[in-house]
Amino acid sequence: MEMLESATIGFLVVFLGTLFIFGEIMVRAKGLFGILGIAIMSMYFSYHLTADAGLWVVLLYVIGLLLIIFDGKVTTDGTIALVGALLMILGLSLPTPSVVYGALVAMALMIAVPTSFLFTKVFPSRNLWSKMTLKDKLTGDEGYNSMNESYKELVGKPGVTKTPFRPTGTVEVEGKLYSATSDNQWIQADEKIKVISVDGTRIVVVPEK
């Protein structure tokens, strides 16, 4: 335990403990990573706890971790997770004997968290933060249509206005109806037009000359 007097050893211990704890959160490891992470962090805190830095620093760490998990499962916007990360850093840094030691263990946490994502390359991943990271792709196999790609094919094609444009309206191109804009030009219904550009789902048309 005396080896934890070294800031370098403290860095390694916090790095490994955080790596396994967040690894358990990221992947389905049957609790093995969680047990390893808790054991390592218990060793860290048991050495550094003093009369001045009591169990309340451990509480800061645990609350911070719970906030991160809550953000991943419920809010998924990263705000609460950021507060949780700050609480974890405080819980790790406050009981350390020096500023350098505190900075190193804080750095260990910040490096270990993103590193834990590497476990998802090997083990089955959980759905935590799937919305925030946009992990799920909107593909045709999942029932989504690549609408923007089909819209791009309209550029240069002729059509007919089905409603007046002031400056938005409906056009018919190759037998299909689309919402479009005439880019500040007024066009009457049943006028021939041509699609000149597509930006996402925004279709721009002009009168055909």
Salt bridges, closest charged atoms under 4 A:
GLU24 OE2 - ARG126 NH2 3.19
GLU149 OE2 - LYS152 NZ 3.82
GLU172 OE1 - LYS162 NZ 3.36
GLU174 OE1 - LYS157 NZ 3.23
ASP183 OD1 - ARG202 NH2 3.90
